[in-house]
Amino acid sequence: MRRFSWVTNNYKWIVLKLAYNERYLTFCNVMEELKYRYEREVNHGHRSATKTILEGDLPPSSVLVLCISSVQTNTEAMTENISNSHGVDKSTVANVELTDRSAVNAVLDAPLSKKLASGILFVRQKHKCLCCLKILWNRTMWLG
């Protein structure tokens, strides 16, 4: 069962990655990527940067390149926790799912939320994050 969940999770991220350029989204390419990731992650024990940070083996201030995989609309509980702990008006923040092979929910601060609303930030776009991650108890990342 564990391997099935690994395959479904990685399949989702591979399709997202390859769909960026549709000519690469073929069955053969997806299977090659799955084979490559399986070799790296399962056989050699390599982990994604977000997984390494969430497991406490890398400091949250590390440089990351993350992809916006989705924008979440109904996340009242997440913004409630963030707003109370950071003194931020929850109407000015946006919630997104970020990935670098492992998904993590994130709350964008007001300036990044404005960029998301105006279309400067969008799904499938990659961003370099420098010293801007604060990890909270519920495994949510606060980007600011």
N, C-alpha and C positions, 0 to 999 in steps of 0.2 A: 504494500500500500504506500509506503514511503517513497519508493521509486516512481510510482504512478504520479504522486503529487509533485515530485521533482520534475518529471517530464512535462506535465501540464503547465506548471509555472514557467519553466524555461521556454516551452513552445510559444507561450503568450508573448514573452519578451523578444524572442527571435523573430516572430511574425511582425511585431511592432517595429523592430529594427529594419528588417528587410523591406517592409511596406513603404518605408521612406523613399526608396527608389524601386518602383514596382517591377522593373525588369529583373530584379534579383529575387523576387518573391516566387520561387519555384520549389517544388517538393524536394528536389535534389539539394538545393541550397539550404533549406530548412533542416534536412536530415544531416548534412555536413556540419552545420552549426551545432545541432544537438550532440553529435558525436564529439566535436571539439570541446564543448562545455562539459560534457560528461567526463571526458578524459581529464580536463583541468580540475574540475570541482570534486568529483567523486574519487577518481584514481589518485590524483596528486594533492588533494586537500586545499586547493586555492579557494578563497572566498572573495565575494564582492566587497568593495570599500564600505558600503552602508552596513552590511552584515558584520564586518569587522569592527566598525564603530559601535553598533548596537550591542555587540558582545563585549565591549570594553577593551578590546585589544589595540585600538587606535584612538587617538584623541579626537574629540568632536571638532576641533579647530583645523583639521586636515583639509587639504585642497581636494575637492571632488568635482567630477563632471557628472551631472545628473540630467536625466531626461524627464520632461513632464509627460507622464503617461496618461493622466486624466485630470479633469477638473471636477471636484466633488461639490455637489450643491446642497445636499441634506446632511450636514455635519454639525448640528447644533451642539451636541455634547462636546465635540473636539474644541470648538471655538469658545464654549463656556469655560473649559479648563484653562485654555490659553489666556482668555481675557481676564480671568480672576487672578492668575498668577503673574501676569505681566502688566496689568493696568492698561490694557489696550481696548479700544472700542471695537467690539466684535463686528460691527457693521462695516468697518473699514478693512477687514482682512479677508483673504480668500484661502480656500482649502484645496490642495492638489495632492495627487499621488505622484511620487518621484521614483525613478528606478535607475539602477546601474546593474541590473540583473536581479536585485532584490527590491521588492516594493516597500515603500515607506510613506506614510501619510505625513503631510507637511502643511504648516500654516504660514502663508506669506504675510509679511508686514504690510503696512499701508502703501508705501511706494511701489513695492512689487505687485501688490493687488491692483493698483491703478494701471500698471503696465499690462497686467493680464486682462483687465476689463477693456483696455483700449486696443488690444490685439497685438501688442509688441511681444508679449509672451504668449505662447500657444502650445497645444499638445504636440508631442513628438519633437519639440525643440530641446536642444541640449544647452546646459549652462554650466559655467565654471563657478563653483562656490568656494569662496575664500573666508575662512575664519568666521562663519556666520551660522553655525549650527549649534543649537542648544537642545539637548535631548531631555525630554520630560519623562515622568514615570510611566505614562501610558504609551510609550514608544512612538511619540509623535515628534516630528522635527519642527522647530520654529526657525524660519528663515528670515533674516533681517539684516 
